């Protein structure tokens, strides 16, 4: 009797749902437009990846065009997201809008194997990203752009942080050093 082989369906990934791969060969001189739109499958995956409560809406309009043997990607990424308020933990809705302008070059990152310190010029041109093969996957570019656009300390409207709300308003008593000094042996008792 022959064994029955059952293949489980593959779980969708962020890369497969976003479908943001660009084939480098044959890219027209005027570029290729990519329009990405969130849906009921993609938005929850984005929220999980960004470690936020929810992505309610997501869209990206990108243009990938040839540049010096690689590609330049320009465009806009937009999203409406929900994050937890850092004070009250209630959901805070935020609208994100970010511009994209990145260069991808074929081959390995020349700095990847080096252990020496790198010089970084904050005012200069950005270093290019690198890809191997015939395709550049722009998924990570889009996720990174969204992550950098997030408010690192979202607060609900009108909410202010009030130190000492735990009942101890004296900063000297509530500091970590006060707890350490309580462990120090008294010199008078010796």
N, C-alpha and C positions, 0 to 999 in steps of 0.2 A: 504494500500500500504506500503510495507517495505521500510525503509530508506536505502539508498545506502551509504555504508561506504567506503570512499576513503582514503587510507593511502598514505601520502606523502613519497617519498623515503628519507631515512636518508642521511644527508650530510656526506660525508666521514670526518673522523677526522685524525689527525696526527697519533694517536695510531693505527687506523684501516688500514691506508695506509702503515705505517712502518712495522706493524706486527712483533713486537720485544718482544712478550711474551714468557717466558720460563716456562714450567711446571716443578715444583721442584720434585715432585714424579716421580720416574722412570727415572730420569736423569742418563744416563750411566756414569760409573766411569771415562771414558776418555772424557766426556763432550759432548756437542751438539754445532755444528757450526751454526752460524747465518750469512748469507750473505744478507746485505741490500743494495738496489740499488735505487737511485732516479729515478723519471720519471716525466712526464708532470703534474701529479697531486700532487705528493709529494714535488717536489722542490719548487713550489710557496708557499706551506704551511710552509715549513721550512723557507723560506725567510721572510714570514710575522711574524712567531714566533720569529725569530732572529732580526727582525726590520732592515733588510738590503734590498738593491735594488733587488738582485736576487741570487738564487742558481742555477748555471749552471750545476753542476755535483755533485753527492753525492754518496758515497759508504762507507759501514762499514763491516768489517770482524771481527766477535766476536766469542769467544769460552766461553761458560758457562759450568762450571764443578762444581761438588759437593765439598763443603768445610765446615767442622764442622757444619753440619745441615743446612747450607745455600748454597749459590753458589758464586763462584768467576768468574768474567767476565774479560777476557783479550782480547786484539785485537787492531785494528787500525781503525780510522775514517778519511776519506779523503773527501774533498769538494773543488770545485772551486766556489768562491762567488764574488759578486760585491757589493761594499759599496760606499757611497758618500765620496769624498775627503772632509776633514774637512776645507780646505781652499777655494777650487773652486766649490765644489759640483758635479764635474764631476765623472762619475763612475770609480772606481778603482777595478781591478780584483786582487784577492788574492787566492793563493792555500793554503789550510789548510791541515795539517797532524798532527794527535794527537794520542798518545797511550792511551789505556784504561786499567786500572787495578783497579777494584772495587770489594768489597765484599758486598753481600746482605744477611741479616739474617732474619729468620721469626719472626713475632711478631711486637709489637709497639716499637717505638724509646723510650728507657728509659729516654731520656733527654727531650722529647716533652712536658711533663706536668710540668716540673720544671721551676720555675721562677728565680732560683738562677743563678749566673754567673757560666759559665763552664770553666774549665781549658782546654786549647788547646795547645798541643805540636806540633809545626810546623815541628819539625824534626822527630817526632815519626810516628808510623803507622797511616794511616787514619782510622777514625771511620767507621764502616760499615753502609750501608744504610739498611733500614728495609722495609719489605713488609708483607702484610696480605693475607691469602688465599693460594691457591695451585699454583699460578702463580706469577712470577716477571715480570713486564713490564719494558723493558729496553729503551723505547722510551725517557724518560726524561734523562737518562744517556747519550744517543747519542746527544740529543739537548744541554745539558749542556756542553758536551765535545766540540761541535762545537762553542758554545758561548764563552767559555774560550779561544779558539784558534783564535778568531777574533782579528784583529788589532783594538785597541780602538780608534786610531787616524789615519785612513788611509789617505795617501797623494798621489796625482798623482806624477809621476816621475818628478823631477826637480822643484817642487813647494815648495816655502818657505813662511812661514807666515811673513808678514811685519807689525809690529805694527805702528799705526799712519797713515794708508793708507786713513783714512777718512778726511785727510787734516789738522789735528791738531797734529803736531809732538811733542808738548810739553807735556810730561807725567804729569806734575803738573796741567796743565789745563784740561786734559782729564780724570783725576782720579775721582772716585766717591766722594772723599773727597772735591774736588774742587767744585763740584755741591752742596754739603752740606754747604760749607763755604759761598757760594753765598746766602744761605737762612738765615744765621746768621745775626742778626741786628748789625749795625756798632756802636761801643762804642763812636766814635767821634761825631755822629749825635745826641746823647741823651743830 
